[in-house]
Amino acid sequence: MAAGKTTSKPSLWQNERVRFIICFIGVFVCYFYYGILQETITRGDYSHTGKKEKFRYATTLVFIQCIINAAFARILIQFFEGSKLDRTKSWIYGMCSLSYLGAMVSSNSSLQYVNYPTQVLGKSCKPIPVMILGVTILRKKYPMAKYLCVFLIVTGVALFLYKPNKGSTTSDEHTYGFGEMLLLVSLTLDGLTGVAQDHMRARYQTGANHMMLNVNLWSTLVLGIVVLWTGEVWEFLAFADRYPVIIYNILLFVLTSALGQTFIFMTVVYFGPLTCSIITTTRKFFTILGSVLLFGNVISTMQWFGTVLVFLGLGLDARFGKPPMKTTH
């Protein structure tokens, strides 16, 4: 070796602890703010010339979100996966996009009838339809720990949604039930999306960014036709003209959504999906807490207990619910 040879000092980004802190803060801040903005947009108080209005443009909101997500995915591919080929069939992306955007529209629409903590807890049941459809369609096998985790999640959500001492049926109860129905539709479509994504990964080794790009492109095409056909986009533009502040909120909403997905991708690349699951599970709990504190959504003692059970199940699933890794010899 030559005398006096020096080694280059590693950059700060190469420090694993620094990368973890950046990824954690990125996911936490982006999706925490994303949740607050989502509730602000969909459940905000809109009044014009003494007349109160509700935000009823969930399809247009998802349409805008898909455009920005696709743009971010394109940038990620350009900088990180420029030479990687995508062999996934285009029609498979199209079918996946239908369930994907249906789940997003149903989820956003449910916020017109239920508060944000209820929506987050309901969406936390996503492992249930994914598991059921995975077993029935893909014939997948899961470890026993997975079933225990799902039981905790189901029990927690049941406690959160249970409302004792109901008297006569009111119109509010009807709308609440409709919100629950929308969440059920969203969960079912989430399960179908998960099955489609598993199939793409197993058969075509589809990359995360290519999947994000193409599913969002197909969703943009479908939703573009829908909002033009129904005229919702023109109603939305008129609504935005009456309440210009919503444009600022939507811009931040779609940017935090796209940035959050970017940090999730970075977390998976550098630390694996297990760490990513733990971070996102922790984020959901504090999103609920933020919604309670900022929007005055009241949660009873039983609902808090149900919340703890849900996130206990999610945390245990992230730690013990995955099948053992196969090793090559």
Buried (B, 14 or more C-beta within 10 A) or exposed (E): EEEEEEEEEEEEEEEEEEBBEBBBEBBBBBBBBBBBBBBBBBBBEBEEEEEEEEBBBBBBBBBBBBBBBBBBBBBBBEEEBEEEEBEBEEEBBBBBBBBBBBBBBBBBBBBBBBBBBBBBBBBBBBBBBBBBBBEEBEEBEBEEBBEBBBEBBBBBBEBBBEEEEEEEEEEEEEEBEBBBEBBBBBBBBBBBBBBBBBBBBEEBEBBBBBBBBBBBBBBBEBBBEBBEEEEBBEBBEEBBEEBEEBEEBBEBBBBBBBBBBBBBBBBBEBBEEEBBBBBBBBBBBEBBBBBBEEBEBEBEEEBBBBBBBBBBBBBBBBEEBBEEEEEEE
